[in-house]
Amino acid sequence: MNNITPPQHLALECRQVCKEYKDAETRVKVLTNVSLAVQRGEQIAIMGRSGSGKTTLLQMLGGLDAPTSGEVWINGHNLHKMSESRLERLRNQSLGFIYQMHHLLPEFTAIENVAMPLLIANQDPREATERAKLLLDQVGLGLRLHHRPSELSGGERQRVAIARALINNPDCVLADEPTGNLDDENAAHVFEIMQALNRAKQTSLIIVTHDVDLAAKMDRTLILHGGNLS
């Protein structure tokens, strides 16, 4: 495995990533020598059957799980040569995460949920609140700032999750079936917002999806099959 730092035009790169799990006396291979280079501002869809390892790959790319072998680099940093504290800081500063379930904190308002990553990073609360307000305005929720998740529709909750993912101006957003729980109209609207913000901020976007129509709107579509990405 070489240790050459990726060129500056890459937001994220993984090199020959393998992942195995031990199941009783056998080893189950999920990913086999997966390599991927993501340009800054690029939009990539990853498709594959259920159980093909798409979510596992996204967790590797986000530093949420370590590969059995191989390397993941984000913004020129090798994730698996970092201490846990440095890795947490890098995730907070360089990555945004969007899931099929919004994972908003129910006791907090929309603006508080969006500001949370900045507050965790000990940034000024007033600046965090102002930035959260600006992002919520951009996703069409300027009049819903002080509503809790239970007071928002499914599409609105997912838009709050998008704003939260973008609050730190990440180099790359990783999204796992971000429109999977939405009806067609809301799914289309949420995806339009994600693409518009991607273009405006030049944030790379990697989406795991089963939606062929959504994938067709991305710059590239890759298929995960048999542990390999092609």
N, CA, C and O of each residue as an XYZ file, in Angstrom:
920
protein
N       0.844     -1.191      0.000
C       0.000      0.000      0.000
C       0.877      1.237      0.000
O       1.700      1.405      0.899
N       0.715      2.130     -1.015
C       1.531      3.341     -1.009
C       0.925      4.376     -0.083
O      -0.240      4.281      0.304
N       1.729      5.363      0.264
C       1.295      6.370      1.225
C       1.321      7.748      0.604
O       1.468      8.746      1.310
N       1.175      7.818     -0.735
C       1.246      9.088     -1.434
C      -0.015      9.894     -1.140
O      -1.131      9.389     -1.265
N       0.176     11.151     -0.748
C      -0.964     12.022     -0.465
C      -1.729     12.298     -1.752
O      -1.110     12.598     -2.773
N      -3.073     12.204     -1.734
C      -3.864     12.463     -2.942
C      -3.673     13.897     -3.424
O      -3.396     14.787     -2.620
N      -3.819     14.133     -4.742
C      -3.717     15.497     -5.266
C      -4.814     16.399     -4.710
O      -5.844     15.923     -4.232
N      -4.576     17.715     -4.781
C      -5.468     18.690     -4.151
C      -6.873     18.699     -4.754
O      -7.825     19.103     -4.088
N      -7.015     18.251     -6.028
C      -8.343     18.309     -6.642
C      -9.253     17.187     -6.156
O     -10.421     17.134     -6.542
N      -8.741     16.291     -5.318
C      -9.566     15.217     -4.770
C     -10.066     15.591     -3.374
O      -9.291     15.975     -2.498
N     -11.384     15.469     -3.191
C     -11.952     15.692     -1.863
C     -11.841     14.437     -1.018
O     -11.670     14.512      0.199
N     -11.938     13.283     -1.663
C     -11.950     12.003     -0.945
C     -11.373     10.931     -1.859
O     -11.583     10.947     -3.071
N     -10.645     10.004     -1.258
C     -10.131      8.868     -2.016
C     -10.069      7.645     -1.108
O      -9.670      7.747      0.052
N     -10.462      6.495     -1.634
C     -10.201      5.247     -0.932
C      -9.388      4.339     -1.845
O      -9.587      4.316     -3.059
N      -8.469      3.593     -1.239
C      -7.530      2.777     -1.997
C      -7.579      1.335     -1.515
O      -7.224      1.033     -0.375
N      -8.023      0.454     -2.398
C      -8.008     -0.988     -2.145
C      -8.612     -1.343     -0.778
O      -8.042     -2.116     -0.008
N      -9.758     -0.766     -0.509
C     -10.432     -0.985      0.766
C     -11.115     -2.356      0.784
O     -11.891     -2.690     -0.112
N     -10.815     -3.129      1.806
C     -11.462     -4.417      2.044
C     -12.129     -4.394      3.414
O     -11.640     -3.754      4.345
N     -13.244     -5.093      3.524
C     -13.915     -5.209      4.816
C     -14.429     -6.634      4.982
O     -15.146     -7.160      4.131
N     -14.045     -7.243      6.101
C     -14.505     -8.583      6.446
C     -15.115     -8.561      7.838
O     -14.687     -7.803      8.708
N     -16.111     -9.395      8.032
C     -16.693     -9.610      9.351
C     -16.570    -11.085      9.692
O     -16.722    -11.946      8.825
N     -16.298    -11.368     10.942
C     -16.234    -12.762     11.374
C     -17.610    -13.205     11.840
O     -18.209    -12.589     12.721
N     -18.099    -14.266     11.249
C     -19.411    -14.826     11.581
C     -19.204    -16.267     12.025
O     -18.982    -17.161     11.209
N     -19.282    -16.477     13.363
C     -18.982    -17.797     13.937
C     -17.572    -18.204     13.515
O     -16.599    -17.544     13.880
N     -17.459    -19.286     12.751
C     -16.130    -19.766     12.338
C     -15.745    -19.316     10.935
O     -14.672    -19.663     10.442
N     -16.614    -18.546     10.292
C     -16.316    -18.123      8.919
C     -16.090    -16.615      8.857
O     -16.503    -15.868      9.744
N     -15.424    -16.192      7.790
C     -15.228    -14.770      7.533
C     -16.090    -14.364      6.343
O     -16.056    -14.995      5.286
N     -16.855    -13.309      6.533
C     -17.734    -12.820      5.478
C     -17.093    -11.589      4.851
O     -16.883    -10.582      5.527
N     -16.782    -11.667      3.554
C     -16.195    -10.533      2.844
C     -17.308     -9.641      2.314
O     -18.186    -10.091      1.578
N     -17.260     -8.368      2.701
C     -18.274     -7.410      2.256
C     -17.723     -6.526      1.143
O     -18.399     -6.295      0.141
N     -16.502     -6.034      1.315
C     -15.855     -5.194      0.307
C     -14.520     -5.806     -0.070
O     -13.788     -6.296      0.791
N     -14.201     -5.778     -1.361
C     -12.966     -6.391     -1.851
C     -12.220     -5.414     -2.749
O     -12.629     -5.161     -3.882
N     -11.124     -4.866     -2.234
C     -10.254     -3.987     -3.027
C     -11.016     -2.866     -3.731
O     -10.859     -2.647     -4.932
N     -11.843     -2.163     -2.960
C     -12.615     -1.045     -3.519
C     -11.744      0.212     -3.552
O     -11.174      0.613     -2.538
N     -11.653      0.820     -4.722
C     -10.920      2.082     -4.881
C     -11.847      3.108     -5.521
O     -12.635      2.782     -6.408
N     -11.741      4.348     -5.059
C     -12.620      5.413     -5.542
C     -11.930      6.754     -5.330
O     -11.405      7.021     -4.250
N     -11.930      7.592     -6.352
C     -11.390      8.950     -6.249
C     -12.511      9.930     -6.572
O     -13.136      9.838     -7.629
N     -12.763     10.863     -5.667
C     -13.880     11.803     -5.794
C     -13.323     13.216     -5.965
O     -12.620     13.733     -5.097
N     -13.654     13.824     -7.099
C     -13.203     15.188     -7.375
C     -13.964     16.177     -6.487
O     -15.077     15.895     -6.042
N     -13.360     17.322     -6.240
C     -14.063     18.377     -5.500
C     -15.277     18.840     -6.312
O     -15.160     19.162     -7.494
N     -16.426     18.868     -5.669
C     -17.648     19.288     -6.333
C     -18.351     18.200     -7.129
O     -19.415     18.448     -7.696
N     -17.782     17.000     -7.185
C     -18.368     15.931     -7.975
C     -19.562     15.296     -7.261
O     -19.600     15.221     -6.033
N     -20.536     14.839     -8.057
C     -21.719     14.160     -7.534
C     -21.696     12.705     -8.006
O     -21.687     12.428     -9.205
N     -21.687     11.785     -7.044
C     -21.575     10.359     -7.367
C     -22.717      9.596     -6.713
O     -23.012      9.790     -5.533
N     -23.360      8.726     -7.491
C     -24.361      7.802     -6.954
C     -23.747      6.417     -6.859
O     -23.052      5.977     -7.774
N     -24.002      5.729     -5.752
C     -23.581      4.337     -5.579
C     -24.839      3.491     -5.452
O     -25.662      3.707     -4.562
N     -24.977      2.525     -6.353
C     -26.145      1.664     -6.369
C     -25.721      0.213     -6.160
O     -24.540     -0.121     -6.255
N     -26.683     -0.627     -5.880
C     -26.429     -2.049     -5.676
C     -27.597     -2.670     -4.935
O     -28.422     -1.967     -4.351
N     -27.662     -3.981     -4.964
C     -28.746     -4.680     -4.285
C     -28.650     -4.507     -2.778
O     -27.587     -4.180     -2.251
N     -29.758     -4.725     -2.089
C     -29.742     -4.726     -0.622
C     -28.763     -5.787     -0.134
O     -28.764     -6.920     -0.616
N     -27.930     -5.405      0.825
C     -26.944     -6.333      1.357
C     -25.647     -6.379      0.579
O     -24.768     -7.185      0.886
N     -25.511     -5.515     -0.437
C     -24.299     -5.548     -1.257
C     -23.119     -4.831     -0.600
O     -21.986     -4.947     -1.067
N     -23.383     -4.086      0.487
C     -22.293     -3.418      1.197
C     -22.239     -1.913      0.996
O     -21.238     -1.281      1.333
N     -23.310     -1.326      0.445
C     -23.312      0.113      0.158
C     -23.153      0.945      1.429
O     -22.330      1.859      1.483
N     -23.945      0.622      2.448
C     -23.857      1.375      3.704
C     -22.512      1.139      4.375
O     -21.935      2.061      4.951
N     -22.009     -0.091      4.307
C     -20.682     -0.377      4.869
C     -19.625      0.481      4.197
O     -18.752      1.030      4.870
N     -19.694      0.604      2.872
C     -18.730      1.437      2.152
C     -18.838      2.890      2.599
O     -17.821      3.550      2.814
N     -20.056      3.391      2.739
C     -20.241      4.777      3.162
C     -19.650      4.993      4.556
O     -19.060      6.042      4.817
N     -19.799      4.023      5.445
C     -19.214      4.128      6.782
C     -17.687      4.153      6.724
O     -17.047      4.864      7.499
N     -17.100      3.374      5.803
C     -15.644      3.416      5.618
C     -15.207      4.796      5.139
O     -14.246      5.370      5.653
N     -15.933      5.325      4.139
C     -15.572      6.617      3.567
C     -15.695      7.742      4.588
O     -14.958      8.725      4.527
N     -16.625      7.595      5.522
C     -16.831      8.624      6.533
C     -16.028      8.437      7.799
O     -16.172      9.213      8.744
N     -15.182      7.417      7.835
C     -14.381      7.188      9.036
C     -15.184      6.718     10.224
O     -14.727      6.813     11.363
N     -16.391      6.208      9.968
C     -17.230      5.711     11.057
C     -16.911      4.258     11.391
O     -17.306      3.757     12.444
N     -16.202      3.588     10.498
C     -15.753      2.224     10.711
C     -14.431      2.080      9.975
O     -14.214      2.745      8.962
N     -13.560      1.238     10.460
C     -12.247      1.058      9.852
C     -12.258     -0.127      8.900
O     -12.862     -1.155      9.207
N     -11.604     -0.006      7.751
C     -11.516     -1.158      6.853
C     -10.614     -2.236      7.426
O      -9.747     -1.960      8.256
N     -10.824     -3.461      6.980
C      -9.914     -4.550      7.358
C      -8.534     -4.290      6.778
O      -7.519     -4.558      7.420
N      -8.506     -3.763      5.554
C      -7.264     -3.324      4.935
C      -7.593     -2.226      3.939
O      -8.748     -2.056      3.551
N      -6.573     -1.481      3.526
C      -6.795     -0.368      2.616
C      -6.746      0.965      3.341
O      -6.577      1.026      4.559
N      -6.896      2.024      2.571
C      -6.778      3.378      3.115
C      -7.933      4.249      2.636
O      -8.453      4.074      1.534
N      -8.322      5.192      3.493
C      -9.280      6.229      3.118
C      -8.637      7.579      3.419
O      -8.140      7.812      4.521
N      -8.654      8.459      2.430
C      -8.093      9.799      2.576
C      -9.197     10.832      2.383
O      -9.991     10.727      1.448
N      -9.250     11.821      3.255
C     -10.183     12.930      3.118
C      -9.391     14.223      3.210
O      -8.677     14.470      4.182
N      -9.536     15.045      2.172
C      -8.870     16.352      2.158
C      -7.375     16.210      2.436
O      -6.777     17.037      3.123
N      -6.778     15.139      1.885
C      -5.342     14.940      2.028
C      -4.903     14.279      3.313
O      -3.703     14.190      3.575
N      -5.850     13.806      4.135
C      -5.511     13.183      5.415
C      -5.889     11.701      5.391
O      -6.996     11.336      4.995
N      -4.965     10.868      5.815
C      -5.210      9.427      5.924
C      -5.965      9.166      7.226
O      -5.417      9.330      8.316
N      -7.232      8.758      7.101
C      -8.086      8.630      8.286
C      -7.542      7.634      9.306
O      -7.699      7.824     10.513
N      -6.915      6.593      8.826
C      -6.588      5.492      9.723
C      -5.168      5.585     10.283
O      -4.627      4.621     10.824
N      -4.579      6.786     10.133
C      -3.326      7.076     10.826
C      -3.536      8.222     11.802
O      -2.590      8.906     12.191
N      -4.794      8.422     12.193
C      -5.158      9.511     13.102
C      -5.587      8.960     14.445
O      -6.079      7.836     14.546
N      -5.394      9.765     15.472
C      -5.987      9.442     16.767
C      -7.498      9.631     16.663
O      -7.981     10.304     15.752
N      -8.236      9.046     17.584
C      -9.696      9.164     17.550
C     -10.138     10.616     17.675
O     -11.106     11.022     17.031
N      -9.446     11.404     18.491
C      -9.832     12.813     18.673
C      -9.602     13.610     17.388
O     -10.430     14.446     17.026
N      -8.494     13.364     16.703
C      -8.234     14.051     15.433
C      -9.228     13.614     14.374
O      -9.680     14.428     13.569
N      -9.571     12.333     14.370
C     -10.539     11.828     13.410
C     -11.904     12.462     13.633
O     -12.585     12.817     12.671
N     -12.309     12.606     14.879
C     -13.579     13.248     15.186
C     -13.604     14.691     14.698
O     -14.612     15.154     14.164
N     -12.473     15.414     14.886
C     -12.402     16.796     14.416
C     -12.492     16.860     12.901
O     -13.181     17.717     12.348
N     -11.787     15.943     12.228
C     -11.819     15.941     10.763
C     -13.221     15.650     10.257
O     -13.697     16.305      9.329
N     -13.890     14.667     10.861
C     -15.271     14.356     10.451
C     -16.160     15.581     10.626
O     -16.975     15.895      9.758
N     -16.000     16.268     11.753
C     -16.827     17.428     12.051
C     -16.570     18.566     11.071
O     -17.496     19.284     10.695
N     -15.308     18.734     10.655
C     -14.941     19.868      9.809
C     -15.079     19.588      8.319
O     -15.396     20.495      7.550
N     -14.846     18.350      7.898
C     -14.714     18.061      6.470
C     -15.845     17.239      5.877
O     -15.954     17.142      4.655
N     -16.693     16.640      6.715
C     -17.743     15.763      6.217
C     -19.116     16.180      6.719
O     -19.263     16.705      7.823
N     -20.118     15.934      5.882
C     -21.500     16.062      6.301
C     -22.194     14.730      6.057
O     -21.896     14.043      5.080
N     -23.114     14.363      6.937
C     -23.797     13.071      6.831
C     -25.305     13.295      6.762
O     -25.872     14.061      7.541
N     -25.944     12.605      5.806
C     -27.404     12.628      5.693
C     -27.867     11.177      5.593
O     -27.333     10.402      4.799
N     -28.859     10.815      6.398
C     -29.337      9.436      6.438
C     -30.784      9.360      5.967
O     -31.453     10.380      5.804
N     -31.258      8.128      5.751
C     -32.656      7.927      5.365
C     -33.574      8.445      6.462
O     -34.579      9.098      6.181
N     -33.231      8.155      7.703
C     -33.920      8.763      8.843
C     -33.157     10.014      9.222
O     -31.927      9.997      9.262
N     -33.856     11.090      9.500
C     -33.206     12.396      9.676
C     -32.305     12.476     10.897
O     -31.355     13.258     10.903
N     -32.580     11.681     11.940
C     -31.781     11.674     13.167
C     -31.677     13.066     13.813
O     -30.646     13.414     14.389
N     -32.742     13.846     13.711
C     -32.771     15.126     14.436
C     -33.046     14.867     15.907
O     -33.710     13.894     16.266
N     -32.534     15.739     16.745
C     -32.773     15.615     18.184
C     -34.153     16.174     18.492
O     -34.392     17.358     18.255
N     -35.078     15.358     19.016
C     -36.478     15.769     19.113
C     -36.732     16.923     20.069
O     -37.708     17.655     19.905
N     -35.872     17.097     21.062
C     -36.105     18.145     22.057
C     -35.625     19.518     21.608
O     -35.868     20.515     22.288
N     -34.935     19.576     20.451
C     -34.392     20.841     19.971
C     -35.144     21.319     18.736
O     -35.715     20.518     17.996
N     -35.140     22.634     18.521
C     -35.801     23.226     17.360
C     -34.951     22.999     16.107
O     -33.820     22.519     16.179
N     -35.526     23.357     14.964
C     -34.800     23.207     13.698
C     -33.486     23.966     13.723
O     -32.448     23.422     13.345
N     -33.518     25.222     14.167
C     -32.296     26.029     14.157
C     -31.271     25.488     15.153
O     -30.068     25.560     14.902
N     -31.731     24.955     16.263
C     -30.806     24.370     17.243
C     -30.176     23.085     16.702
O     -28.988     22.842     16.911
N     -30.962     22.270     16.013
C     -30.422     21.051     15.417
C     -29.353     21.372     14.373
O     -28.304     20.729     14.334
N     -29.622     22.360     13.535
C     -28.672     22.710     12.477
C     -27.389     23.303     13.054
O     -26.298     23.031     12.552
N     -27.514     24.109     14.100
C     -26.341     24.754     14.709
C     -25.489     23.787     15.518
O     -24.345     24.103     15.844
N     -26.023     22.615     15.849
C     -25.362     21.708     16.793
C     -23.913     21.357     16.426
O     -23.057     21.392     17.310
N     -23.592     21.018     15.153
C     -22.189     20.694     14.854
C     -21.221     21.831     15.161
O     -20.094     21.586     15.592
N     -21.651     23.074     14.942
C     -20.788     24.214     15.258
C     -20.632     24.380     16.764
O     -19.550     24.713     17.249
N     -21.703     24.151     17.495
C     -21.633     24.276     18.952
C     -20.742     23.181     19.538
O     -19.994     23.425     20.484
N     -20.826     21.968     18.969
C     -19.959     20.879     19.425
C     -18.493     21.237     19.191
O     -17.616     20.840     19.959
N     -18.235     22.002     18.109
C     -16.867     22.430     17.794
C     -16.468     23.691     18.558
O     -15.436     24.296     18.269
N     -17.295     24.087     19.541
C     -17.006     25.237     20.419
C     -16.941     26.562     19.673
O     -16.188     27.455     20.060
N     -17.721     26.696     18.608
C     -17.782     27.971     17.916
C     -18.782     28.894     18.607
O     -19.635     28.449     19.376
N     -18.659     30.175     18.319
C     -19.488     31.182     18.968
C     -20.976     30.890     18.723
O     -21.392     30.759     17.572
N     -21.784     30.788     19.790
C     -23.207     30.442     19.626
C     -23.975     31.410     18.730
O     -24.855     30.991     17.978
N     -23.648     32.699     18.804
C     -24.358     33.660     17.956
C     -24.041     33.439     16.481
O     -24.930     33.487     15.631
N     -22.763     33.196     16.187
C     -22.380     32.927     14.798
C     -22.999     31.617     14.310
O     -23.445     31.520     13.166
N     -23.020     30.613     15.187
C     -23.621     29.321     14.828
C     -25.105     29.492     14.501
O     -25.605     28.919     13.533
N     -25.793     30.274     15.306
C     -27.222     30.499     15.095
C     -27.470     31.259     13.797
O     -28.398     30.938     13.056
N     -26.637     32.274     13.518
C     -26.793     33.039     12.282
C     -26.567     32.168     11.051
O     -27.296     32.262     10.063
N     -25.544     31.318     11.128
C     -25.256     30.443      9.980
C     -26.384     29.419      9.799
O     -26.780     29.126      8.671
N     -26.900     28.879     10.909
C     -28.010     27.933     10.827
C     -29.240     28.590     10.203
O     -29.929     27.978      9.387
N     -29.509     29.819     10.584
C     -30.657     30.555     10.024
C     -30.493     30.739      8.520
O     -31.446     30.559      7.762
N     -29.282     31.099      8.085
C     -29.029     31.310      6.668
C     -29.269     30.025      5.870
O     -29.889     30.053      4.807
N     -28.774     28.907      6.390
C     -28.947     27.634      5.690
C     -30.411     27.208      5.655
O     -30.889     26.708      4.637
N     -31.116     27.402      6.752
C     -32.535     27.047      6.770
C     -33.330     27.922      5.808
O     -34.290     27.456      5.195
N     -32.937     29.187      5.672
C     -33.548     30.040      4.649
C     -33.306     29.453      3.260
O     -34.212     29.427      2.427
N     -32.077     28.980      3.011
C     -31.709     28.462      1.697
C     -32.479     27.193      1.338
O     -32.726     26.932      0.161
N     -32.860     26.405      2.341
C     -33.639     25.184      2.055
C     -35.139     25.414      2.223
O     -35.918     24.464      2.286
N     -35.536     26.691      2.296
C     -36.958     27.038      2.301
C     -37.658     26.888      3.631
O     -38.877     26.728      3.677
N     -36.893     26.938      4.730
C     -37.498     26.763      6.053
C     -37.293     27.981      6.951
O     -37.241     27.862      8.175
N     -37.178     29.135      6.335
C     -36.960     30.357      7.106
C     -38.074     30.683      8.080
O     -37.859     31.411      9.050
N     -39.283     30.145      7.830
C     -40.415     30.402      8.725
C     -40.647     29.258      9.706
O     -41.633     29.260     10.444
N     -39.739     28.277      9.715
C     -39.913     27.109     10.574
C     -38.738     26.940     11.547
O     -38.518     25.851     12.079
N     -38.003     28.002     11.770
C     -36.771     27.929     12.565
C     -36.991     27.362     13.949
O     -36.156     26.607     14.448
N     -38.091     27.709     14.574
C     -38.291     27.375     15.982
C     -39.283     26.224     16.183
O     -39.823     26.036     17.273
N     -39.509     25.462     15.116
C     -40.349     24.274     15.209
C     -39.491     23.061     15.546
O     -38.383     22.906     15.031
N     -40.014     22.209     16.414
C     -39.321     20.955     16.720
C     -39.634     19.920     15.642
O     -40.604     20.083     14.902
N     -38.827     18.855     15.538
C     -39.051     17.861     14.491
C     -40.477     17.321     14.435
O     -40.999     17.066     13.350
N     -41.113     17.143     15.597
C     -42.482     16.611     15.624
C     -43.485     17.562     14.986
O     -44.596     17.154     14.648
N     -43.104     18.829     14.816
C     -43.980     19.834     14.223
C     -43.685     20.057     12.742
O     -44.271     20.939     12.115
N     -42.772     19.256     12.185
C     -42.382     19.395     10.783
C     -42.824     18.166      9.987
O     -42.964     17.074     10.538
N     -43.038     18.356      8.704
C     -43.360     17.220      7.828
C     -42.095     16.416      7.547
O     -40.990     16.843      7.881
N     -42.268     15.241      6.926
C     -41.111     14.410      6.599
C     -40.124     15.126      5.693
O     -38.914     15.068      5.915
N     -40.641     15.805      4.664
C     -39.763     16.538      3.763
C     -39.056     17.679      4.458
O     -37.886     17.943      4.183
N     -39.752     18.364      5.358
C     -39.133     19.465      6.108
C     -38.041     18.948      7.035
O     -36.981     19.562      7.150
N     -38.294     17.823      7.695
C     -37.269     17.259      8.582
C     -36.011     16.890      7.793
O     -34.894     17.093      8.269
N     -36.198     16.348      6.586
C     -35.026     15.975      5.789
C     -34.286     17.208      5.299
O     -33.066     17.169      5.139
N     -34.997     18.299      5.057
C     -34.325     19.544      4.668
C     -33.523     20.115      5.837
O     -32.446     20.678      5.639
N     -34.046     19.971      7.045
C     -33.270     20.369      8.231
C     -31.993     19.532      8.315
O     -30.921     20.059      8.615
N     -32.108     18.236      8.050
C     -30.934     17.356      8.094
C     -29.897     17.761      7.048
O     -28.695     17.683      7.305
N     -30.355     18.195      5.864
C     -29.432     18.667      4.836
C     -28.706     19.917      5.306
O     -27.487     20.026      5.167
N     -29.460     20.860      5.864
C     -28.837     22.088      6.376
C     -27.805     21.764      7.449
O     -26.727     22.358      7.474
N     -28.129     20.828      8.332
C     -27.177     20.434      9.382
C     -25.913     19.835      8.773
O     -24.809     20.094      9.252
N     -26.069     19.033      7.717
C     -24.912     18.404      7.081
C     -23.988     19.428      6.432
O     -22.797     19.168      6.261
N     -24.528     20.590      6.070
C     -23.747     21.596      5.352
C     -23.234     22.717      6.246
O     -22.532     23.608      5.768
N     -23.567     22.692      7.527
C     -23.278     23.825      8.416
C     -21.788     24.124      8.520
O     -21.409     25.278      8.722
N     -20.935     23.112      8.386
C     -19.490     23.311      8.521
C     -18.787     23.489      7.180
O     -17.563     23.389      7.108
N     -19.552     23.755      6.109
C     -18.961     23.841      4.771
C     -18.068     22.631      4.490
O     -16.883     22.803      4.204
N     -18.604     21.422      4.565
C     -17.773     20.222      4.427
C     -17.215     20.074      3.017
O     -17.775     20.595      2.053
N     -16.104     19.357      2.917
C     -15.546     19.044      1.602
C     -16.403     18.010      0.884
O     -16.453     17.982     -0.345
N     -17.075     17.162      1.656
C     -17.841     16.063      1.056
C     -19.043     15.741      1.932
O     -18.936     15.702      3.158
N     -20.198     15.509      1.292
C     -21.404     15.058      1.986
C     -21.671     13.616      1.593
O     -21.692     13.277      0.409
N     -21.875     12.768      2.598
C     -22.191     11.354      2.392
C     -23.652     11.144      2.760
O     -24.063     11.430      3.885
N     -24.430     10.647      1.814
C     -25.876     10.513      2.030
C     -26.313      9.077      1.777
O     -26.038      8.518      0.715
N     -26.990      8.484      2.744
C     -27.448      7.094      2.662
C     -28.963      7.079      2.480
O     -29.711      7.285      3.435
N     -29.408      6.834      1.251
C     -30.843      6.818      0.911
C     -31.553      8.064      1.461
O     -32.544      7.935      2.180
N     -31.059      9.274      1.132
C     -31.599     10.483      1.783
C     -33.047     10.787      1.439
O     -33.707     11.531      2.165
N     -33.559     10.222      0.338
C     -34.963     10.465     -0.023
C     -35.803      9.206      0.096
O     -36.940      9.173     -0.376
N     -35.256      8.161      0.726
C     -35.919      6.862      0.768
C     -37.242      6.848      1.497
O     -38.096      6.016      1.192
N     -37.443      7.747      2.458
C     -38.684      7.767      3.238
C     -39.667      8.831      2.773
O     -40.660      9.101      3.448
N     -39.390      9.440      1.611
C     -40.220     10.549      1.150
C     -41.052     10.137     -0.060
O     -40.668      9.237     -0.807
N     -42.199     10.804     -0.250
C     -42.973     10.577     -1.465
C     -42.237     11.205     -2.648
O     -41.265     11.937     -2.462
N     -42.704     10.916     -3.863
C     -41.980     11.339     -5.067
C     -41.778     12.848     -5.128
O     -40.696     13.320     -5.478
N     -42.822     13.605     -4.786
C     -42.740     15.067     -4.881
C     -41.716     15.616     -3.893
O     -40.873     16.437     -4.255
N     -41.792     15.158     -2.638
C     -40.839     15.631     -1.632
C     -39.422     15.151     -1.941
O     -38.455     15.885     -1.731
N     -39.301     13.920     -2.438
C     -37.980     13.387     -2.782
C     -37.329     14.244     -3.861
O     -36.145     14.570     -3.769
N     -38.093     14.607     -4.877
C     -37.556     15.434     -5.959
C     -37.138     16.805     -5.437
O     -36.098     17.335     -5.828
N     -37.957     17.376     -4.548
C     -37.653     18.705     -4.006
C     -36.392     18.663     -3.143
O     -35.531     19.535     -3.256
N     -36.287     17.652     -2.284
C     -35.112     17.523     -1.419
C     -33.853     17.338     -2.255
O     -32.814     17.928     -1.955
N     -33.940     16.519     -3.304
C     -32.758     16.284     -4.134
C     -32.360     17.534     -4.901
O     -31.170     17.803     -5.063
N     -33.327     18.297     -5.374
C     -33.022     19.569     -6.052
C     -32.259     20.504     -5.122
O     -31.323     21.181     -5.548
N     -32.659     20.543     -3.848
C     -31.974     21.384     -2.873
C     -30.539     20.905     -2.682
O     -29.610     21.711     -2.641
N     -30.361     19.592     -2.565
C     -29.015     19.037     -2.375
C     -28.115     19.385     -3.555
O     -26.959     19.762     -3.361
N     -28.634     19.263     -4.775
C     -27.822     19.569     -5.946
C     -27.510     21.057     -6.044
O     -26.393     21.434     -6.400
N     -28.486     21.905     -5.730
C     -28.257     23.348     -5.796
C     -27.180     23.779     -4.802
O     -26.308     24.582     -5.133
N     -27.245     23.245     -3.591
C     -26.246     23.584     -2.589
C     -24.882     22.998     -2.960
O     -23.845     23.605     -2.695
N     -24.896     21.822     -3.570
C     -23.654     21.220     -4.055
C     -22.980     22.123     -5.083
O     -21.772     22.353     -5.023
N     -23.764     22.627     -6.018
C     -23.190     23.489     -7.052
C     -22.715     24.814     -6.469
O     -21.661     25.323     -6.849
N     -23.497     25.371     -5.545
C     -23.140     26.677     -4.974
C     -21.880     26.611     -4.120
O     -21.086     27.552     -4.115
N     -21.688     25.513     -3.402
C     -20.594     25.411     -2.451
C     -19.447     24.521     -2.925
O     -18.422     24.412     -2.252
N     -19.625     23.874     -4.104
C     -18.607     22.957     -4.626
C     -18.276     21.854     -3.614
O     -17.129     21.421     -3.501
N     -19.285     21.421     -2.897
C     -19.149     20.295     -1.963
C     -19.379     18.996     -2.723
O     -20.386     18.853     -3.416
N     -18.459     18.056     -2.598
C     -18.651     16.748     -3.235
C     -19.835     16.035     -2.585
O     -20.102     16.208     -1.395
N     -20.535     15.236     -3.375
C     -21.745     14.575     -2.898
C     -21.700     13.109     -3.310
O     -21.608     12.792     -4.496
N     -21.763     12.216     -2.321
C     -21.815     10.782     -2.582
C     -23.119     10.255     -1.994
O     -23.345     10.328     -0.787
N     -23.970      9.725     -2.865
C     -25.290      9.263     -2.435
C     -25.425      7.762     -2.695
O     -25.222      7.298     -3.817
N     -25.765      7.018     -1.661
C     -26.173      5.620     -1.804
C     -27.682      5.621     -2.035
O     -28.435      6.197     -1.249
N     -28.121      4.975     -3.112
C     -29.544      5.036     -3.441
C     -29.985      3.816     -4.244
O     -29.183      3.167     -4.916
N     -31.288      3.520     -4.154
C     -31.917      2.534     -5.031
C     -32.679      3.226     -6.158
O     -33.214      2.561     -7.045
N     -32.731      4.552     -6.128
C     -33.557      5.335     -7.038
C     -32.814      5.580     -8.353
O     -31.880      6.381     -8.402
N     -33.228      4.893     -9.410
C     -32.559      5.002    -10.708
C     -32.675      6.416    -11.266
O     -31.720      6.926    -11.852
N     -33.825      7.055    -11.093
C     -34.026      8.409    -11.610
C     -33.108      9.398    -10.909
O     -32.530     10.278    -11.548
N     -32.974      9.255     -9.599
C     -32.080     10.128     -8.842
C     -30.641      9.922     -9.300
O     -29.911     10.889     -9.518
N     -30.234      8.666     -9.445
C     -28.853      8.362     -9.841
C     -28.536      8.948    -11.212
O     -27.405      9.368    -11.459
N     -29.523      8.980    -12.107
C     -29.305      9.482    -13.464
C     -28.976     10.968    -13.483
O     -28.432     11.470    -14.466
N     -29.300     11.673    -12.409
C     -29.039     13.113    -12.342
C     -27.644     13.431    -11.799
O     -27.245     14.595    -11.758
N     -26.911     12.412    -11.389
C     -25.585     12.615    -10.819
C     -24.524     12.632    -11.917
O     -24.799     12.256    -13.056
N     -23.315     13.067    -11.573
C     -22.221     13.078    -12.549
C     -21.799     11.663    -12.938
O     -21.508     11.394    -14.103
N     -21.769     10.762    -11.956
C     -21.366      9.371    -12.190
C     -22.234      8.445    -11.363
O     -22.666      8.799    -10.266
N     -22.487      7.263    -11.888
C     -23.156      6.213    -11.126
C     -22.250      4.989    -11.100
O     -21.802      4.519    -12.146
N     -21.982      4.476     -9.903
C     -21.148      3.296     -9.716
C     -21.994      2.189     -9.101
O     -22.896      2.460     -8.309
N     -21.708      0.956     -9.462
C     -22.473     -0.193     -8.982
C     -21.591     -1.025     -8.059
O     -20.468     -1.387     -8.413
N     -22.111     -1.322     -6.877
C     -21.412     -2.212     -5.943
C     -22.016     -3.603     -6.078
O     -23.202     -3.808     -5.817
N     -21.185     -4.552     -6.489
C     -21.665     -5.919     -6.705
C     -20.541     -6.887     -6.382
O     -19.416     -6.725     -6.854
N     -20.848     -7.896     -5.575
C     -19.839     -8.889     -5.232
C     -18.649     -8.303     -4.504
O     -17.536     -8.818     -4.599
N     -18.888     -7.212     -3.767
C     -17.812     -6.578     -3.007
C     -16.945     -5.640     -3.803
O     -16.012     -5.043     -3.266
N     -17.247     -5.499     -5.111
C     -16.445     -4.652     -5.994
C     -17.271     -3.471     -6.510
O     -18.486     -3.573     -6.677
N     -16.595     -2.361     -6.756
C     -17.231     -1.156     -7.245
C     -16.846     -0.937     -8.700
O     -15.662     -0.931     -9.039
N     -17.846     -0.755     -9.563
C     -17.532     -0.567    -10.986
C     -18.512      0.418    -11.623
O     -18.410      0.705    -12.816
